[in-house]
Every structure is written in C-alpha cells, then in structure tokens.
Amino acid sequence: MNVWKHCRTAGAACALGVGLLLGGCAGPGPQSATAAMPAKAATAAARLDNTPRVAVLSAFAPELTLLRRQLADPVTHQVQGVEFTTGVLAGRPVVLFLSGISMVNASMNTQRALDRFNVQALVFSGIAGGVNPGLHIGDVSVPQQWGQYLEVLIARETAPGRYTAPPFMKDAMHPNYSMFFPRTVEVVTAQQPQVHRKFWFEVDPGMLSAARQLKVPLSACTAPGKCLSNPPKLVVGGNGVSGQAFMDNAAFREYTFKTFEANVLDMETAAVGQVAYSNGVPYIAFRSLSDLAGGGDGENEMGTFFGLAADNSAKVLLAFLRAWQP
C-alpha cells in the first residue's frame, strides 16, 4: 500500500503517525538515541567534557606531531569519526584535534569541538603559503585578521577582457582578478542576530598582544648541512587569507599580496575565524611558511619544508600557551 498516497486523503494526523512509524522502524544507528531526545536533552548529552579548555587544532597530522608528544594525561574521544584528545599542554587544559584540510572540514570540526567541549579559546597551529615577499620559508606569521579571499563573484565579460559585477552586488569590495571579484560572507551572532556581512575576522586582541611579547628560537635546518639561507623569524600582525584551493601561482600570489596585504594564505584559518566569531569565542592562529605559494624558484617547496615549518609553528604555540593570561 502507498501509505503516503493514503495519507493525502486521510489527513495530517495519519501523516504524523506514518512518520513516527517509519522513524521507529528505521533501525538503530550511532546517533539514534540522541536523535530521539528532546533538543535540550540532546545538547546536554553531547557535552563530553566540562573542564574549561583551549582548543588546539591543526589541519593535518604532521602539523600536530610535536604538540601530541608534549600532551600530558591524554584522553581520547571520538565524535563521528573525528578524534578529540583532552589533556594538559604547556600547563594548560586543552583539547587537541585535526580540523581536516580546507574550509568545510575546518568549519564543521571546529563547531563540533565547541559543541562537545567547554572551549574557552581556539588556537590554530600549522603551515601556510607565503604571500608577502618580505617573508621566507620557516618564518611564523601571526596575523591580526583573516579573510576568505576565494569567496567570489564570477562576473560576466562585458567587453573583451573586461568583467563587470552586477550593480546590485555591492559587497564585491576588493579589486578583481580577471572574472573573479572577492566578496564578503553573511554572518549572524547572538549579539547581532540580523544578517550582516564581513570580510575580515579579527583575532582576539589580548591573544595578539601576548603573541607580540614572545621570543621563540625557531629551527632553520631540516638536517645537518641543510639549512635555510634566511634565519626564520616570528612576525605578529598583518593579514592572512584562506580559501579552498592549494595556491601555487606567482601571478595570483602577487595579486593576493597587493589586494589583501596578506602575509600568508592557507585553506582553513578564516573558516575557523568565522566559526569563532559566530560563537563569540576568541581565537588566534600561528602559521609557519612551508612554501612561497608559487613565488619561489623551481617547484613548490612544501614537500621539503613542511616538517620544519610545522614544528616552528608548534614551538610558538607552546610558548604562547605558557605566556598568555586570559
């Protein structure tokens, strides 16, 4: 019998009954008990740990290696296949996890951490592509704000080689690169429930101030006799940008530097910044240059230097956790 066809004639009560019947017959799943609870009960059950913690995240496993080795009293939790490890790092209660690579993964898993743990602040550690020609591989950049530079309008060609944004699209606020016009993103918060648009997501001023005070020795060598020509340095301030593309193009790198005055680019931090903004949670990111995003001589350098860069970023993060006073 086609129960839905029958219910169209029998009325809403029948449809409700069929929905309950089908829901009950769907079979148990990993989330079935939680899904059956009222919303408030589900939220309470979702919290895995109530200790106030700093969430420390990286995009992929090599970026978290040094930090995992330093973690004391680790306890591992699984949330829909994602591993979250609580413990103590540099004397501070933390929860460590991988955001996953790129914007959607970073947003999704950052929100999971905020939902399941008592997160007081978000701190990102990882590698990045260098955009500012004054920076070099191994340097650690701590931008004061992050934007999503690949949130774009793809404009129509109104004359040979000329691209024009629709007149109603007022948020295409930065200079275009060919047909691509960067845009702002829509956001809401508890304090500002009306939809508004932002490009830059600012890091926490107190966290940035603490980062400015750090003096951290950074590694310059990948092996004995294989050292960088420029000793790595810590650079606090300026801009960073993120987008869902691995960038290895000299021309687009130059555009990104001129347009956004960006020091570095990556594929996650601005997404984490938007989640932090939406939830009212302070954040900061430490990003060490593993490559020059297409601006160097020869092939992309990431395969050679990502280990050195990841460890340099982690060293700065550890120093920050010891020094920062919320």
PyMOL commands that set and color helices and strands:
alter all, ss='L'
color gray80, all
select helices_A, chain A and resi 3-10+12-25+32-36+39-46+61-70+103-116+205-212+250-260+269-279+302-323
alter helices_A, ss='H'
color red, helices_A
select strands_A, chain A and resi 49-58+72-79+82-89+92-98+117-130+140-142+145-148+152-154+156-159+162-164+180-182+185-187+196-198+200-202+221-223+226-227+234-236+239-242+262-266+283-291
alter strands_A, ss='S'
color yellow, strands_A
deselect
rebuild
show_as cartoon
